[in-house]
C-alpha cells in the first residue's frame, strides 16, 4: 500500500471500533472545520508558515492566525499570532529570521505590511502606512528593501461633495460583488534600516510612468483586488512584475497580462513579453539566470490551459514552455535549488497531483499516483541542501492539512492534524468513481458520494450535482459551499460528472464547449445519470433531482427547458436568458466568443440554447437562490426565471440573500441554504 493510502487510513481512524461510533455529517462539521492556507517555506526548508482560520457562525467569534510547523514532522504546529483578522501575503526574509505578512491591526483602516521577528521574538512590527493598504510584500535578497503593492487613486481626492456618483469611461466597471474603484495598483519600495525598521519614505516606482498612465493599465485580476506579483532579481537591482495595458478593451477583445522589469530606483518599466498571452507569478531560479512564470497562451478562445514557461535572464528571449506536453492545467510551481527540476501541480481526472519536469526541456511526468484527495498550495525550499516540498492536502472525507511530499516514497507525510479528529467521527466514505463513453465516443468521468449508513442492498434517490465554471472539475477535495456528503446526508446518492468543458481532461475537451454551451454538457450529465442507474443497483432511477450553482445553475435552468426526467431542480446564481446575462455581467466578451457572435449576430445558439425561449414548456419544481450583490450572474436573471415560473404556475421557491455575492459566504446564511435544499429534496424525493 502506498504511503498516501496508509496515511488516509490513519487519518480517518479506520478501525471497526470507531466505525460503530460514527455519525452523519452536519453543517457544523463542514462550516466549522479549520481552514488552512497555502504553506510558505523558509528558505532552508526547515519550517513552514501558514494561516489557520477558525470560522464561526457569529462574526465576533471568528479568528485567523499564523501558525508554524517544522517540516521534519517531529514537533506539532504552534501558533505565531493571536488576532481576529486574518493575515495574508505571507513571505520570508532571505535569512529566515523574519516572516512578513499583510494584516489589519488595531487602528488600521486597511491592511498593512508587518514583520515578525522569529529569532528576537516580540510583537510584529508595522512596515507600511499606506492609505489604501498594502499587500504582496517581497524583501530584496539583502533584506534592505521591501517591495509591496498599494492602490493609487487615478485623480486627486476632491474632498467632500454634495453628490454621490460613479463615473466610468470604459469597461470593465464591476467585478464579482463590487464596483471598480477609480484607482490602480502601483509598485512601491521602502528602505529598511539595519534593524529592519522603515527608513525614509516609500517610493512609487510607477508614478509618472507611461505604463501607469495608459487607459488600459491594470494588474492581474482577482476576487480580492488586482495584483502585480512583484519579485526581486537576485542582484536586488530590479523588480519583475505583471501588468496589463489593454484592460479597457475587455468589452470587445481578450485582454492580456505581460511581464515587465523596472529598476529599483524607478524609471519607465520595460516590457519583456509580447503577444496576447497572460503571464502571472514570476519567480527566479536560485542562481538568478532564469525566470519562470505561469502562462496562458492567447489563442482567441475563452479557455486555454495554464502552463509554466521559462525565460533566460538578463537577456530575455522567447519563453519556452515546460508543461504543455502534459495537456493539463498547471497551477502552483516551484524550482529546485539546483535549478534542474520544476515541480508543479496539475488537475487530472478529479484530482490535483504532483508532477515534475527538467528545466532544460519539456518532459513532464507524474511524480506518483494519488490514491485519494488533492494537493494545493505547493511550496519548495529554493535554497535547501536537499529538496523539501510541502503542500496542503484534503479529500472529500478529510478537511485540509499541511503535508510534506515525498516523491521517492511515492506519497506524503502529514505535518498537522487540525481536522483529523473531526474527520474520524463522521460516517462518510471516500468518493466512488467511474468512467463511461458518451454519445460522442468520449470517456466521461464521474464521482458518487454515498449516504451515511450506506447499505448496498437498499434503494436510494439520486441527486445530480452540476459543477460551475464551466472550466473547472469535480475534485476529490473538501468543499464548503456545495459539499456532496452534506447533501448525501439526507439519504441520497450524489452524482458529480465532469461534462464537456471541464478541466483535467485536456485542452480540447475543455474548449469543446465553444458553440455548445448548454446542450452538450447537459447530455453528458444525463447520460452519466443513466449509466449510474444501470451500473449501481442501489440507485432508484425513478427518483431524481438535479442542482448546481453558477454554470451549474445555468445547466439546472437548461434542464428545466430540455427534460422532464427530474422531479425537482435547485438553481443558484444561474442564467435563464443568455442575452441579458451577456449585457449585465461583469465579464462579457468571452461569452459572445463562446456563442459564436454577439447577441445581435447570426449565431443560432443565442436562441436554440437559451432557457427562457422554452418558458412555455417549464414544468419542473425549482428552488431558486441568488445573492443580491452578485455581479457575475446578476439578480435580474433569477428574477426573469422566477417571473416565468410564476407565469406558468410552476411550483417554485425564491431565496434572495441581500448580503451575499456570487457565493453564500455567511455561516448562518449557508446553514439556512443547506436546510432549504434538504427540505426541497425531501419534498420531492422521499417516498
VOGU-3710 file (C-alpha; in Angstrom, 3 decimals, decimal comma):
1> xxxxxxxxxx> 0,000/0,000/0,000  1,340/3,449/-0,918  2,164/5,931/1,813  -0,730/8,202/0,848  -3,181/5,313/1,252  -1,684/4,356/4,610  -1,992/7,945/5,780  -5,587/8,184/4,599  -6,473/5,135/6,689  -4,608/6,534/9,690
11> xxxxxxxxxx> -6,177/9,972/9,380  -9,664/8,557/9,139  -9,101/6,205/12,042  -10,291/3,262/10,006  -10,958/0,726/12,743  -14,078/-1,343/13,293  -14,418/0,015/16,794  -14,539/3,560/15,545  -16,899/2,671/12,715  -19,548/1,695/15,256
21> xxxxxxxxxx> -19,436/5,222/16,735  -19,576/7,185/13,507  -22,317/9,803/12,998  -23,807/11,564/9,972  -22,144/14,763/8,793  -23,720/18,088/9,856  -23,460/21,643/8,605  -21,402/22,432/11,691  -18,843/19,825/10,625  -18,478/21,494/7,240
31> xxxxxxxxxx> -18,605/25,119/8,307  -16,507/24,901/11,477  -13,709/22,738/10,074  -10,360/24,547/10,266  -9,402/26,243/7,008  -5,723/26,232/6,146  -3,937/28,483/3,670  -1,113/27,509/1,347  2,112/26,879/3,292  5,117/29,166/2,765
41> xxxxxxxxxx> 8,525/27,558/3,319  11,540/29,139/4,970  14,493/29,426/2,570  16,263/26,480/4,228  13,117/24,350/4,150  13,074/23,663/7,882  9,802/25,476/8,675  6,511/26,245/7,004  4,215/29,132/7,901  0,516/29,196/7,050
51> xxxxxxxxxx> -2,752/30,761/8,151  -5,322/28,750/10,105  -8,812/30,234/10,033  -11,266/29,229/12,742  -14,703/30,048/11,318  -17,803/30,688/13,396  -21,466/31,468/12,848  -21,099/34,708/14,806  -18,623/37,071/13,142  -17,414/38,144/16,568
61> xxxxxxxxxx> -16,174/34,627/17,274  -14,116/34,209/14,106  -10,339/34,246/14,241  -7,421/33,569/11,962  -3,755/33,329/12,923  -0,341/32,500/11,572  0,990/29,083/12,518  4,388/27,492/12,021  5,436/23,851/11,799  8,790/22,108/11,403
71> xxxxxxxxxx> 8,928/20,158/8,155  10,739/17,205/9,750  7,448/16,248/11,376  8,982/15,884/14,819  7,085/18,660/16,602  3,462/19,827/16,408  2,493/23,110/14,802  2,353/26,185/17,027  0,528/29,491/16,806  2,527/32,644/15,956
81> xxxxxxxxxx> -0,143/35,338/16,247  -3,233/35,925/18,375  -5,657/38,035/16,351  -9,157/38,031/14,904  -8,327/39,385/11,463  -6,586/37,088/9,018  -3,024/37,529/7,874  -2,296/37,165/4,146  0,501/37,564/1,583  2,972/35,653/3,778
91> xxxxxxxxxx> 6,676/35,810/2,830  10,059/35,045/4,428  13,234/37,084/4,618  16,241/35,545/2,859  17,958/34,680/6,152  14,833/33,022/7,580  14,637/35,413/10,534  11,561/37,390/9,591  8,092/36,435/8,428  6,311/39,180/6,529
101> xxxxxxxxxx> 2,555/39,393/6,071  -0,297/41,775/5,305  -2,843/42,316/8,070  -5,205/44,849/9,506  -4,307/45,624/13,109  -5,898/47,891/15,726  -6,117/51,438/14,388  -5,602/50,402/10,744  -8,146/51,460/8,134  -6,633/48,978/5,663
111> xxxxxxxxxx> -4,211/46,060/5,782  -0,526/46,979/6,154  2,712/45,015/5,848  4,121/43,677/9,126  7,294/41,781/10,006  7,523/39,198/12,788  10,999/38,543/14,201  11,145/34,775/14,837  14,619/34,973/16,345  14,200/38,022/18,575
121> xxxxxxxxxx> 10,559/37,475/19,471  8,116/40,218/20,379  5,184/41,703/18,536  5,049/42,104/14,794  6,388/45,451/13,530  4,357/47,531/11,061  6,445/48,441/7,997  3,953/50,438/5,918  1,454/53,236/6,398  -0,265/53,166/3,004
131> xxxxxxxxxx> -3,594/54,997/2,978  -5,246/52,423/0,708  -3,468/49,468/2,311  -0,527/47,306/1,250  -0,162/43,712/0,035  2,225/41,273/-1,674  5,392/42,017/0,345  8,760/40,822/-1,023  12,132/41,558/0,555  15,226/42,186/-1,546
141> xxxxxxxxxx> 17,890/39,449/-1,252  19,988/41,627/1,093  16,958/42,417/3,249  17,388/46,192/2,940  14,443/46,928/0,659  10,779/45,994/0,901  8,650/45,962/-2,240  4,873/45,871/-1,989  1,695/46,713/-3,903  -0,698/49,511/-2,965
151> xxxxxxxxxx> -3,570/51,148/-4,825  -3,234/54,744/-6,061  -6,222/56,973/-6,966  -6,498/57,951/-10,626  -7,306/61,526/-9,648  -6,532/63,675/-6,586  -9,023/63,478/-3,751  -11,697/66,113/-4,378  -12,758/66,096/-0,734  -16,375/66,223/0,391
161> xxxxxxxxxx> -19,023/66,699/-2,326  -22,774/67,153/-2,277  -23,318/64,398/-4,789  -22,569/60,682/-4,948  -21,904/59,214/-8,372  -19,779/56,563/-10,071  -18,268/57,668/-13,375  -16,723/55,385/-15,994  -15,273/55,930/-19,460  -14,544/52,310/-20,287
171> xxxxxxxxxx> -15,040/48,642/-19,467  -14,931/46,840/-17,036  -16,867/48,665/-14,358  -17,644/45,837/-11,888  -16,008/42,707/-10,537  -17,902/39,924/-8,716  -19,564/41,983/-5,958  -18,016/45,440/-6,108  -17,878/48,406/-8,442  -14,394/49,055/-9,782
181> xxxxxxxxxx> -12,860/51,955/-7,889  -11,038/54,850/-9,611  -7,641/53,539/-8,519  -4,972/51,226/-9,857  -2,260/49,068/-8,249  1,233/50,577/-8,051  4,560/49,065/-7,024  6,328/50,654/-4,057  9,745/50,135/-2,460  10,589/51,012/1,128
191> xxxxxxxxxx> 14,130/51,255/2,510  14,760/49,310/5,726  17,339/50,088/8,396  19,771/47,500/9,725  17,288/46,579/12,475  14,529/46,033/9,912  12,588/49,218/10,663  11,333/51,519/7,868  13,766/54,226/6,838  12,559/57,285/4,942
201> xxxxxxxxxx> 9,507/57,490/2,702  8,398/54,745/0,281  8,984/55,292/-3,433  6,239/54,708/-6,018  8,067/53,053/-8,913  5,165/53,530/-11,322  4,375/57,175/-10,558  4,682/59,294/-13,682  5,303/56,343/-15,998  3,647/55,926/-19,377
211> xxxxxxxxxx> 2,557/52,423/-18,389  0,595/53,564/-15,321  -0,886/56,490/-17,280  -2,211/54,323/-20,105  -6,026/53,959/-20,032  -5,760/50,162/-20,132  -3,321/49,825/-17,226  -4,333/47,243/-14,629  -2,904/44,471/-12,540  -3,688/40,791/-12,703
221> xxxxxxxxxx> -7,353/40,432/-11,798  -8,587/38,565/-8,774  -11,536/38,327/-6,399  -9,663/40,270/-3,713  -8,227/43,000/-5,944  -5,680/43,459/-8,690  -2,118/42,364/-8,111  1,253/42,895/-9,763  3,016/39,730/-8,497  6,357/41,523/-7,881
231> xxxxxxxxxx> 9,614/39,603/-7,487  13,197/40,874/-6,959  16,018/39,964/-9,294  18,751/38,047/-7,487  21,136/41,043/-7,565  18,467/43,247/-5,970  18,759/45,925/-8,652  15,427/45,366/-10,384  11,936/44,016/-9,925  9,870/41,961/-12,341
241> xxxxxxxxxx> 6,085/42,283/-12,218  2,957/41,566/-14,275  0,552/44,163/-15,646  -1,938/44,789/-18,429  -2,049/47,796/-20,740  -5,286/46,865/-22,535  -7,811/46,083/-19,795  -10,028/48,863/-21,197  -10,617/46,652/-24,272  -12,368/43,928/-22,253
251> xxxxxxxxxx> -15,784/44,668/-23,801  -14,640/43,675/-27,289  -11,375/41,717/-27,016  -9,458/39,327/-24,810  -7,010/41,225/-22,634  -3,571/40,093/-21,533  -1,016/40,479/-18,764  2,671/40,828/-19,624  5,966/40,667/-17,738  7,767/43,948/-17,049
261> xxxxxxxxxx> 11,085/44,893/-15,449  11,747/48,115/-13,590  14,840/49,421/-11,815  14,647/49,530/-8,022  15,376/53,238/-8,288  12,478/53,842/-10,656  12,129/54,708/-14,337  9,897/53,589/-17,180  9,137/49,842/-16,938  10,389/47,716/-19,836
271> xxxxxxxxxx> 8,030/45,158/-21,313  9,644/41,724/-21,521  6,979/39,681/-23,316  4,786/40,152/-26,371  1,602/38,764/-27,882  -1,861/38,351/-26,427  -0,833/35,934/-23,685  -1,361/36,092/-19,947  1,567/35,806/-17,557  1,418/35,545/-13,769
281> xxxxxxxxxx> 3,503/34,768/-10,662  7,058/35,242/-11,982  9,829/33,529/-9,984  13,610/33,394/-10,392  15,788/30,331/-10,116  18,256/30,353/-7,209  21,202/31,411/-9,378  19,077/34,178/-10,917  19,713/33,397/-14,578  16,280/32,008/-15,411
291> xxxxxxxxxx> 12,830/33,462/-14,936  9,794/31,175/-14,609  6,140/32,202/-14,831  2,618/30,906/-15,234  1,434/31,311/-18,800  -1,831/31,151/-20,711  -1,433/31,275/-24,479  -3,767/33,770/-26,168  -5,472/31,671/-28,840  -8,640/33,732/-29,175
301> xxxxxxxxxx> -10,656/31,135/-27,272  -12,317/31,602/-23,867  -10,226/28,832/-22,294  -6,594/27,751/-22,699  -4,674/25,531/-20,298  -2,342/27,200/-17,798  1,285/26,330/-18,433  4,686/27,137/-16,924  7,326/28,819/-19,075  10,990/29,713/-18,590
311> xxxxxxxxxx> 12,876/32,729/-19,945  16,597/33,460/-19,885  17,855/36,327/-17,714  19,007/39,073/-18,001  18,925/38,797/-21,807  15,293/37,831/-22,175  14,363/35,842/-25,248  11,276/33,923/-26,258  9,555/31,936/-23,480  9,959/28,156/-23,565
321> xxxxxxxxxx> 7,025/26,054/-22,407  7,877/23,272/-19,944  4,478/21,762/-19,127  2,477/21,883/-22,389  3,033/18,213/-23,394  1,077/17,127/-20,324  -2,075/18,796/-21,691  -3,305/19,507/-18,176  -3,661/22,900/-16,428  -0,568/23,544/-14,290
331> xxxxxxxxxx> -1,148/25,575/-11,142  1,400/26,059/-8,341  5,032/25,553/-9,331  8,481/25,758/-7,750  12,071/25,293/-8,941  14,597/23,091/-7,152  17,649/24,706/-5,523  19,971/23,369/-8,213  17,695/24,779/-10,901  17,369/21,460/-12,697
341> xxxxxxxxxx> 13,808/20,446/-11,799  10,468/22,202/-11,991  7,846/20,789/-9,636  4,213/21,703/-10,245  0,624/20,709/-9,516  -1,891/19,918/-12,253  -5,533/18,828/-12,418  -6,151/15,355/-13,780  -9,455/13,462/-13,755  -10,803/14,698/-10,442
351> xxxxxxxxxx> -7,546/15,064/-8,514  -4,765/17,654/-8,337  -1,458/15,789/-8,484  2,283/16,425/-8,266  4,366/16,485/-11,446  7,923/17,380/-12,386  9,924/18,203/-15,486  13,562/19,041/-16,218  14,014/22,780/-16,667  16,056/22,378/-19,862
361> xxxxxxxxxx> 13,293/20,615/-21,807  9,565/19,943/-21,721  9,277/16,403/-20,355  6,601/16,457/-17,626  5,874/13,282/-15,701  3,684/12,272/-12,778  5,631/12,088/-9,518  3,354/9,339/-8,164  -0,269/8,308/-8,414  -2,558/9,869/-5,835
371> xxxxxxxxxx> -4,907/7,318/-4,300  -7,126/9,859/-2,574  -7,502/13,593/-2,212  -5,892/16,535/-3,956  -2,954/18,856/-3,359  -2,902/22,642/-3,398  -0,505/25,393/-2,372  2,762/23,715/-3,410  5,907/25,202/-1,880  9,582/24,253/-2,259
381> xxxxxxxxxx> 12,632/25,467/-0,351  14,596/27,248/-3,068  17,937/27,098/-1,266  17,715/23,979/0,896  20,529/21,412/0,729  18,017/18,695/-0,076  14,627/19,174/-1,759  11,817/19,943/0,676  8,305/20,043/-0,778  5,186/20,864/1,210
391> xxxxxxxxxx> 1,561/21,440/0,252  -1,964/21,359/1,576  -3,795/18,054/1,150  -7,515/17,394/1,509  -10,038/14,851/0,318  -13,807/14,608/0,182  -13,667/12,838/3,554  -10,940/14,915/5,212  -10,630/18,704/5,566  -7,188/20,161/4,735
401> xxxxxxxxxx> -3,878/19,513/6,453  -0,283/20,539/5,723  1,801/17,647/4,380  5,408/17,032/3,302  5,586/15,470/-0,133  7,945/12,523/-0,579  8,331/11,706/-4,295  10,889/8,986/-3,619  8,492/7,248/-1,224  5,575/7,944/-3,593
411> xxxxxxxxxx> 3,379/9,635/-1,017  3,180/12,321/1,646  3,613/12,681/5,417  1,118/14,695/7,466  2,661/17,621/9,389  -0,564/18,871/11,005  -3,728/17,337/12,427  -6,126/20,259/12,799  -9,087/18,333/11,368  -8,107/14,703/11,910
421> xxxxxxxxxx> -10,283/14,156/14,975  -13,288/15,668/13,237  -12,847/13,510/10,137  -12,630/10,358/12,244  -16,074/10,975/13,811  -18,102/11,172/10,595  -19,897/8,358/8,803  -18,711/9,001/5,247  -16,955/7,029/2,580  -14,351/8,066/0,005
431> xxxxxxxxxx> -15,884/9,037/-3,312  -16,689/6,231/-5,728  -15,621/6,975/-9,300  -16,479/5,522/-12,673  -15,925/6,207/-16,380  -18,242/5,657/-19,316  -18,335/6,520/-23,008  -20,723/9,305/-24,004  -22,740/9,575/-27,210  -19,796/11,332/-28,894
441> xxxxxxxxxx> -17,442/8,470/-28,131  -15,562/10,360/-25,391  -14,678/8,958/-21,968  -16,531/10,819/-19,218  -15,544/10,746/-15,543  -17,937/10,835/-12,586  -17,844/10,635/-8,789  -20,517/9,274/-6,438  -20,938/10,351/-2,817  -22,787/7,770/-0,725
451> xxxxxxxxxx> -25,140/8,490/2,202  -24,305/7,707/5,856  -25,199/4,194/6,964  -24,950/3,113/3,349  -26,471/-0,285/2,584  -25,715/-1,590/-0,945  -28,883/-3,701/-0,797  -31,110/-0,634/-0,245  -32,510/1,812/-2,824  -31,562/5,485/-2,714
461> xxxxxxxxxx> -32,829/8,524/-4,655  -30,308/10,312/-6,895  -29,258/13,951/-6,582  -27,355/15,043/-9,695  -24,939/17,818/-8,693  -23,530/20,001/-11,502  -20,296/21,980/-11,079  -19,814/25,596/-12,084  -17,145/27,142/-14,220  -17,676/25,637/-16,731
471> xxxxxxxxxx> -13,891/25,349/-16,842  -13,387/23,506/-13,564  -13,809/19,935/-12,411  -15,225/17,931/-9,551  -12,316/17,134/-7,234  -11,686/14,627/-4,507  -11,414/17,568/-2,138  -13,189/19,094/0,848  -15,796/21,676/-0,191  -17,749/24,152/1,879
481> xxxxxxxxxx> -20,262/25,739/-0,476  -21,515/22,569/-2,246  -20,357/19,689/-0,081  -21,551/16,397/-1,645  -21,540/14,447/1,623  -23,692/17,081/3,314  -26,243/16,706/0,507  -25,942/12,902/0,709  -26,698/13,046/4,457  -30,392/13,304/3,589
491> xxxxxxxxxx> -30,289/9,722/2,349  -29,321/10,320/-1,280  -26,647/9,166/-3,666  -24,980/12,271/-5,110  -23,659/12,112/-8,683  -20,957/14,540/-9,872  -19,983/14,419/-13,551  -17,238/16,262/-15,410  -19,125/17,230/-18,549  -17,623/18,608/-21,770
501> xxxxxxxxxx> -15,965/21,910/-20,920  -14,442/20,552/-17,693  -10,731/20,858/-16,998  -8,390/17,986/-16,172  -9,088/16,075/-19,390  -7,116/18,039/-21,962  -7,404/21,442/-23,561  -9,533/20,246/-26,489  -12,147/18,729/-24,158  -12,374/21,975/-22,189
511> xxxxxxxxxx> -12,604/24,062/-25,354  -15,272/21,823/-26,930  -17,985/23,771/-25,118  -17,457/26,653/-27,535  -20,595/26,905/-29,659  -22,369/24,334/-27,477  -22,703/25,994/-24,057  -25,563/24,015/-22,512  -26,908/21,138/-24,612  -23,681/19,118/-24,857
521> xxxxxxxxxx> -22,785/19,389/-21,149  -26,368/18,524/-20,177  -26,289/15,450/-22,431  -23,143/14,247/-20,652  -24,752/14,779/-17,254  -27,977/12,977/-18,166  -26,051/10,130/-19,796  -23,944/9,807/-16,644  -27,124/9,538/-14,562  -28,412/6,807/-16,863
531> xxxxxxxxxx> -25,088/4,974/-16,618  -25,027/5,240/-12,821  -28,568/3,858/-12,603  -27,624/0,934/-14,846  -24,365/0,232/-13,057  -25,335/0,653/-9,404  -28,376/-1,303/-8,242  -28,703/0,810/-5,086  -29,806/3,881/-7,119  -33,550/4,334/-7,578
541> xxxxxxxxxx> -33,831/5,768/-11,086  -37,456/6,749/-10,574  -36,443/9,412/-8,041  -34,027/12,006/-9,401  -33,402/15,703/-8,763  -30,623/17,938/-10,110  -28,978/21,148/-8,971  -25,991/23,418/-9,333  -24,551/26,897/-8,896  -23,127/29,442/-11,335
551> xxxxxxxxxx> -22,565/27,491/-14,564  -24,121/24,576/-12,722  -27,107/26,878/-12,191  -27,136/27,629/-15,936  -27,282/23,884/-16,557  -30,063/23,446/-13,997  -32,097/26,036/-15,883  -31,356/24,265/-19,174  -32,594/21,012/-17,624  -35,832/22,887/-16,914
561> xxxxxxxxxx> -36,053/23,797/-20,592  -34,956/20,488/-22,107  -36,021/17,494/-19,997  -38,711/16,274/-17,629  -36,647/13,488/-16,102  -36,079/15,297/-12,790  -38,666/15,551/-10,056  -37,172/18,845/-8,885  -34,335/21,275/-9,550  -32,106/23,552/-7,467
571> xxxxxxxxxx> -30,603/26,610/-9,174  -28,205/29,055/-7,511  -26,822/32,037/-9,473  -27,927/30,568/-12,779  -28,730/32,416/-16,008  -32,049/31,884/-17,749  -31,576/34,457/-20,533  -28,277/34,353/-22,410  -28,699/37,834/-23,882  -29,463/39,660/-20,624
581> xxxxxxxxxx> -26,654/37,753/-18,908  -24,268/38,984/-21,608  -25,389/42,589/-21,199  -25,298/42,853/-17,407  -22,437/40,592/-16,288  -19,036/41,970/-15,336  -17,453/39,700/-17,990  -18,931/39,739/-21,497  -16,531/39,219/-24,409  -15,691/35,585/-23,696
591> xxxxxxxxxx> -19,403/34,811/-23,639  -20,006/36,077/-27,165  -16,936/34,225/-28,455  -18,300/31,091/-26,856  -21,662/31,668/-28,550  -20,227/32,485/-31,978  -21,401/36,098/-32,244  -22,745/38,963/-30,129  -26,452/38,647/-29,249  -27,445/40,627/-32,337
601> xxxxxxxxxx> -25,275/38,459/-34,594  -26,189/35,471/-36,703  -25,321/32,657/-34,289  -28,447/30,491/-33,750  -27,118/29,358/-30,354  -28,453/32,536/-28,738  -31,965/31,163/-29,179  -31,511/27,422/-29,582  -29,758/27,064/-26,202  -31,471/29,910/-24,360
611> xxxxxxxxxx> -33,615/28,529/-21,496  -36,058/31,455/-21,449  -37,021/30,674/-25,068  -38,695/27,494/-23,795  -40,530/29,066/-20,851  -43,849/27,821/-22,147  -42,641/24,274/-21,521  -41,374/24,853/-17,959  -42,903/22,406/-15,512  -40,298/21,046/-13,075
621> xxxxxxxxxx> -40,498/22,422/-9,496  -37,433/24,528/-8,740  -35,737/26,121/-5,734  -34,152/29,411/-6,837  -31,420/31,116/-4,780  -29,332/34,210/-5,505  -27,074/36,743/-3,791  -28,266/40,307/-4,308  -24,662/41,541/-4,681  -23,807/39,094/-7,460
631> xxxxxxxxxx> -22,420/40,965/-10,487  -21,189/37,862/-12,320  -24,715/36,430/-12,750  -26,777/39,458/-11,734  -30,070/39,239/-9,880  -32,110/40,117/-12,976  -31,615/36,635/-14,473  -33,030/34,959/-11,390  -35,957/37,377/-11,390  -36,643/36,650/-15,073
641> xxxxxxxxxx> -36,702/32,942/-14,274  -38,919/33,488/-11,251  -41,359/35,556/-13,307  -41,598/32,844/-15,968  -42,142/30,159/-13,327  -44,877/32,164/-11,653  -46,459/32,975/-15,016  -46,550/29,266/-15,889  -47,692/28,291/-12,367  -44,685/26,027/-11,795
651> xxxxxxxxxx> -44,158/25,140/-8,095  -41,150/27,222/-7,068  -39,487/28,921/-4,141  -37,229/32,006/-4,295  -34,466/32,828/-1,799  -32,711/36,212/-2,201  -29,753/36,795/0,129  -29,313/40,615/0,394  -25,747/40,492/1,749  -24,304/37,706/-0,401
661> xxxxxxxxxx> -22,499/37,854/-3,726  -21,894/35,032/-6,214  -21,324/32,699/-3,263  -23,032/32,282/0,090  -20,235/33,220/2,480  -22,018/33,830/5,784  -22,241/30,892/8,168  -25,873/31,408/9,153  -26,903/32,029/5,546  -25,073/28,872/4,490
671> xxxxxxxxxx> -26,768/26,816/7,197  -30,159/28,163/6,148  -29,378/27,470/2,453  -28,413/23,847/3,093  -31,537/23,413/5,202  -33,746/24,769/2,420  -32,135/22,477/-0,160  -32,556/19,493/2,169  -36,254/20,303/2,651  -36,757/20,794/-1,096
681> xxxxxxx> -35,131/17,463/-1,965  -37,063/15,656/0,770  -40,333/17,090/-0,547  -39,803/15,576/-3,983  -37,538/12,562/-3,413  -38,819/10,960/-0,225  -41,469/8,293/-0,681
//
